[in-house]
Amino acid sequence: MAEDFTSNRSIGIIIVEVLVCALIDGLSLFGNVLVSLAVIRSPKLRTSTNMFILALAIADILMASICIPITCGILVSEAWINTSVLCDIQGFSILTLAFMSIGTLALTAINRFFRVVKPVIYRRFFTKRNSLLLIGTMWLLIVAFYATLLLSKASYIRYEPNYATCAVAHRFMQTLVEFVFVVLAFIVIVVSYTLVFNRIRRHHLSFVSSLVGQQRNSSISVEEIKISKLLFMTVLGFAICWMPSLVIITMDRISPDTTPPRRRTLLCTYLNYLSAALNPLIYGVMNRSFRAEYKRILLCRKNQIDVAQNGTKSLRTFTNTARAAVIWKRATENKTETAKVAFASNNQNDCKKTSHEEREDSLLQRLRRSSDCSGAISFSHISRTSTPTLE
């Protein structure tokens, strides 16, 4: 079968196959590195939910770094692959990373369910640390499962020329475990997103009711609804890429005596690898924060962490200055009012005292009338008006 794989290919077909594989590899590696940098750089994107997006990106980076380049080499020439340790590396990695992605998508669906339907439990359980611990535990279990199979000689890695890949040879128990894992992940994803979108639909109905005067009671933000739709699209994209491959591989194993057309099997390999390049495009199209961070990274703008810290420091300084100005203004106004009250009180007391003196001295009363209670008395005026004359 190996001879049939290479003997009928022209140079043009080899070039096209290698270029398609290399293009998928480049897009996957570039896009997922961009996603990882966006989540790491931006404090806004460094959320509990985005830890699952970061995990998917890391799995896809490993797929683009290990599995896809080996397939590109096989498409050039397969003469070397059967005797190379790279076949063992690819065979172990390709299934391990695929099931890591499936498990991470299921955990992401659970995360969305608790965030939208059970927000109180979500805030207590789904911290960034717990999310990373959950992902790491699941990944270790998957790696341990396939490592145990290979080390115990319960299975082995073989070259699949029609698919241009190396893969773990499937035994009955291994196939059963993988089938149960995929079915459980599928059930978790379907049930979780069904409940999530039912809750979102009730949220929309509640919003419409609030517009006609009824009371609105909802804790779902528009951003959370958009994130839920985005993550559902990643599941849909993964399923579109992998479902045809699973169907074709199942048909191939049901009838092992027939050789499937190479174009069909190679299309399966391309679709499987394309799933690793699809997620960064979905994030960029459907999420404004990811799109803005992509632009900052590609334009080599200042690190978002520094910008956020400087912005926070400037905002804190401005807030403190404004608060101090308000306090100073209030204190000044209070002092002014107190001074006005004291001045008015003193002036009133002076006037009362002056009025009392006026009643005792008629001469001073006449002089006070002319000065309007100013308290300033001209001595020359007194001398002219009050000097006694000799008769």
C-alpha positions in Angstrom: 0.0 0.0 0.0 2.9 2.3 0.6 4.0 2.0 -3.1 0.5 2.8 -4.3 0.6 6.0 -2.1 3.6 7.5 -3.9 3.9 5.9 -7.3 0.9 7.6 -9.0 1.7 11.2 -7.8 3.2 13.7 -10.1 5.5 16.5 -9.0 2.6 19.0 -9.4 0.4 17.0 -7.0 3.2 16.6 -4.5 3.8 20.4 -4.5 0.0 21.1 -4.1 -0.4 18.6 -1.2 2.7 19.9 0.6 1.7 23.6 0.1 -1.8 23.0 1.5 -0.4 21.2 4.5 2.2 23.9 5.1 -0.4 26.6 4.7 -2.6 25.0 7.4 0.4 24.6 9.6 1.5 28.2 9.3 -2.1 29.5 9.9 -2.5 27.3 12.9 0.8 28.1 14.5 0.6 31.9 13.8 -3.1 32.2 14.9 -2.8 30.2 18.1 0.4 32.0 19.2 -1.5 35.2 18.6 -4.3 34.0 20.8 -1.9 32.9 23.6 -0.1 36.3 23.5 -3.5 38.1 23.6 -4.7 36.3 26.7 -1.3 36.6 28.5 -0.8 40.3 27.6 -4.2 41.7 28.2 -5.6 41.8 31.8 -9.1 42.2 30.3 -8.7 38.8 28.6 -7.1 37.0 31.5 -10.4 35.6 32.8 -11.4 32.2 34.1 -13.2 31.4 30.9 -10.3 32.4 28.7 -8.1 29.9 30.5 -10.0 27.3 28.6 -9.4 29.2 25.3 -5.7 29.4 26.3 -5.6 25.7 26.8 -7.2 25.0 23.4 -4.6 27.4 21.8 -1.7 25.5 23.5 -3.0 22.2 22.3 -3.3 23.5 18.8 0.2 25.0 19.0 1.5 21.5 19.9 -0.4 20.0 17.0 1.0 22.6 14.6 4.6 22.1 16.0 4.7 18.3 16.1 2.1 16.6 14.0 1.5 18.8 11.0 5.2 19.2 10.0 5.7 15.5 10.1 2.7 15.0 7.7 4.3 17.6 5.4 7.5 15.6 5.4 5.5 12.4 4.6 3.8 14.1 1.7 7.2 14.9 0.2 8.4 11.4 0.6 7.3 8.6 2.9 10.4 6.4 2.5 11.9 7.6 5.8 8.8 7.5 8.1 8.7 3.8 9.0 12.2 3.8 10.5 12.0 7.2 12.2 11.2 7.9 15.9 9.1 10.8 14.6 6.4 8.3 13.6 6.1 7.3 17.3 6.1 10.9 18.4 3.3 11.8 15.9 1.3 8.7 16.6 1.3 9.4 20.3 0.7 13.2 20.0 -2.0 13.3 17.4 -4.6 11.2 19.4 -3.5 12.7 22.7 -3.9 16.3 21.5 -7.2 15.5 19.8 -8.7 14.1 22.9 -7.3 17.0 25.0 -9.2 19.4 22.7 -12.4 17.4 23.0 -12.1 17.3 26.8 -11.3 21.0 27.0 -14.3 21.8 24.9 -16.5 19.8 27.3 -15.0 21.6 30.3 -15.6 24.9 28.6 -19.3 24.0 28.1 -19.5 23.2 31.8 -17.9 26.6 32.6 -20.5 28.4 30.5 -23.3 26.4 32.1 -22.3 27.5 35.6 -21.5 31.1 34.5 -24.9 31.7 32.9 -27.3 29.3 34.8 -25.6 29.0 38.2 -23.6 32.3 38.7 -23.3 31.9 42.5 -21.6 28.5 42.2 -19.5 29.8 39.3 -17.9 32.6 41.3 -17.0 30.3 44.1 -15.6 27.4 42.1 -14.4 28.6 38.7 -11.5 30.8 39.6 -8.5 31.0 37.3 -6.5 28.7 39.5 -9.2 26.0 39.7 -9.8 26.2 36.0 -6.1 25.6 35.2 -6.1 22.8 37.8 -9.1 21.2 36.2 -7.6 21.4 32.7 -4.2 20.1 33.9 -5.8 17.1 35.6 -7.7 16.1 32.6 -4.7 16.5 30.3 -2.5 14.3 32.6 -5.2 11.6 32.7 -5.3 11.5 28.8 -1.5 11.4 28.5 -1.3 8.7 31.2 -3.9 6.6 29.4 -2.1 6.5 26.0 1.3 6.2 27.7 0.1 3.2 29.6 -1.2 1.6 26.5 2.1 2.0 24.6 4.4 1.1 27.5 2.5 -2.0 28.4 2.5 -3.1 24.8 -1.3 -3.2 24.8 -1.1 -1.2 21.6 1.4 0.1 19.2 1.9 2.9 16.7 1.7 2.2 13.0 2.0 4.2 9.8 -1.3 5.0 7.9 -0.2 5.7 4.3 -3.6 6.7 3.1 -3.9 9.4 5.7 -0.2 10.4 5.6 0.0 10.1 9.4 1.2 7.7 12.1 -1.5 6.6 14.6 -2.0 4.3 17.6 -3.3 0.9 16.4 -6.8 0.6 17.9 -7.7 -2.4 20.1 -11.2 -3.2 21.3 -10.8 -1.8 24.9 -9.0 1.3 23.6 -11.7 1.9 21.1 -14.4 1.4 23.7 -12.8 3.9 26.1 -12.4 6.5 23.4 -16.0 5.9 22.3 -17.3 6.4 25.8 -15.2 9.5 26.3 -16.4 11.1 23.0 -20.0 10.3 23.8 -19.9 11.7 27.3 -18.1 14.8 26.1 -20.8 15.2 23.4 -23.6 14.8 25.9 -22.0 17.3 28.3 -21.6 19.8 25.5 -25.1 19.5 24.1 -26.8 19.5 27.5 -24.7 22.5 28.8 -25.2 24.7 25.8 -28.9 23.8 25.5 -29.4 25.0 29.1 -27.3 28.0 28.5 -29.2 29.2 25.4 -32.5 28.5 27.1 -31.4 30.8 29.9 -30.3 33.4 27.4 -33.7 33.1 25.7 -35.5 33.7 29.0 -33.1 36.7 29.6 -34.2 38.2 26.3 -37.9 37.7 27.2 -37.3 39.3 30.5 -35.6 42.2 28.8 -38.6 42.6 26.5 -41.0 42.5 29.5 -39.0 45.2 31.2 -39.6 47.5 28.2 -43.4 47.2 28.6 -43.2 48.0 32.3 -42.7 44.7 34.0 -40.0 44.1 36.5 -36.7 42.8 35.1 -34.6 40.4 37.1 -31.6 39.1 35.2 -27.9 38.9 35.9 -26.6 38.0 32.4 -24.5 40.7 30.7 -24.4 41.2 27.0 -20.7 40.3 27.1 -21.4 36.9 28.6 -24.0 36.1 26.0 -21.5 37.0 23.2 -18.8 34.8 24.9 -21.2 31.9 25.1 -22.0 32.2 21.4 -18.3 32.4 20.6 -17.4 29.3 22.5 -20.4 27.4 21.0 -19.0 28.3 17.5 -15.6 26.8 18.5 -17.5 23.5 19.3 -19.3 23.7 16.0 -16.1 24.4 14.0 -14.4 21.5 15.7 -17.3 19.2 15.0 -17.5 20.2 11.3 -13.8 19.4 10.9 -13.7 16.1 12.8 -17.1 14.5 12.1 -16.4 13.7 8.4 -13.1 12.2 9.5 -14.7 10.0 12.1 -17.3 8.8 9.7 -14.7 7.9 7.0 -12.4 6.2 9.4 -15.3 4.1 10.8 -16.3 3.1 7.3 -12.7 2.2 6.5 -12.5 -0.1 9.5 -15.8 -1.7 8.9 -14.6 -2.8 5.4 -10.8 -3.2 5.8 -10.5 -5.2 2.6 -11.4 -2.2 0.4 -9.0 0.7 -0.1 -10.7 4.1 0.2 -9.9 6.8 -2.4 -6.8 8.7 -1.4 -8.3 12.1 -2.0 -11.0 11.3 0.6 -8.6 10.1 3.3 -6.2 13.0 2.7 -9.1 15.4 3.0 -9.8 13.9 6.4 -6.3 14.7 7.5 -6.5 18.2 6.2 -9.8 18.8 8.0 -8.4 17.4 11.2 -5.5 19.8 11.0 -7.7 22.7 9.9 -9.6 22.5 13.2 -6.4 23.8 14.9 -6.3 26.9 12.6 -10.0 27.7 12.9 -10.3 28.9 16.5 -8.2 32.1 16.2 -10.3 33.2 13.3 -13.5 32.7 15.2 -12.2 34.7 18.2 -11.1 37.5 16.0 -14.3 37.7 14.0 -16.7 37.4 17.0 -14.9 39.1 19.9 -14.0 42.7 19.9 -11.5 42.4 22.7 -9.5 39.7 20.9 -9.6 41.7 17.7 -8.3 44.8 19.4 -5.5 42.8 21.1 -4.6 41.1 17.8 -4.1 44.6 16.3 -2.0 45.8 19.2 0.3 42.8 18.9 0.6 43.0 15.1 1.3 46.7 15.2 3.9 46.2 18.0 2.2 48.6 20.3 2.9 49.0 24.0 2.3 46.1 26.2 -1.3 46.1 27.3 -0.3 45.3 30.9 1.9 48.4 31.1 -0.9 50.5 29.5 -3.4 49.1 32.0 -1.1 49.8 35.0 -0.2 53.3 33.8 -3.9 54.0 33.1 -4.9 52.7 36.5 -2.2 54.7 38.2 -3.2 57.9 36.3 -6.9 57.3 37.1 -6.1 56.7 40.8 -4.1 60.0 40.9 -6.8 61.9 39.1 -9.5 60.4 41.5 -7.5 61.3 44.6 -6.8 64.8 43.3 -10.5 65.3 42.5 -11.5 64.0 45.9 -9.1 66.3 47.6 -10.4 69.3 45.6 -14.0 68.5 46.6 -13.0 68.1 50.3 -11.1 71.4 50.2 -13.9 73.2 48.5 -16.4 72.0 51.1 -14.1 72.9 53.9 -13.6 76.4 52.4 -17.3 76.9 52.0 -18.0 75.8 55.5 -15.3 78.2 56.8 -16.8 81.0 54.7 -20.3 80.4 56.0 -19.0 80.2 59.5 -17.2 83.5 59.1 -20.2 85.2 57.6 -22.4 84.0 60.4 -19.9 85.2 63.0 -19.5 88.5 61.3 -23.2 89.0 61.0 -23.6 88.0 64.7 -20.9 90.5 65.8 -22.3 93.2 63.7 -25.7 92.6 65.1 -24.3 92.7 68.6 -22.5 96.0 67.9 -25.6 97.5 66.5 -27.6 96.4 69.6 -24.9 97.9 71.8 -24.8 101.1 69.9 -28.6 101.4 70.0 -28.5 101.1 73.8 -26.0 103.8 74.1 -28.0 106.0 71.8 -31.0 105.8 74.0 -28.8 107.0 77.0 -27.3 109.9 75.2 -29.5 112.0 72.9 -26.5 113.8 71.5 -24.9 110.6 70.3 -28.2 109.5 68.9 -28.3 112.5 66.6 -24.7 111.9 65.5 -25.3 108.2 64.9 -28.2 109.0 62.7 -26.0 110.9 60.4 -23.4 108.1 60.2 -25.8 105.2 59.7 -24.5 103.1 62.6 -21.0 103.1 61.1 -19.3 103.6 64.4 -17.1 106.4 63.0 -17.7 109.8 64.8 -16.0 113.0 63.7 -14.6 115.0 66.6 -14.8 118.2 64.6 -18.5 117.6 64.2 -18.8 117.1 67.9 -16.9 120.3 68.6 -19.2 122.3 66.3 -22.4 120.9 67.5 -21.9 120.4 71.1 -19.6 123.3 72.3 -21.6 125.4 74.8 -22.0 129.1 74.0 -21.7 131.9 76.6 -24.6 134.2 76.9 
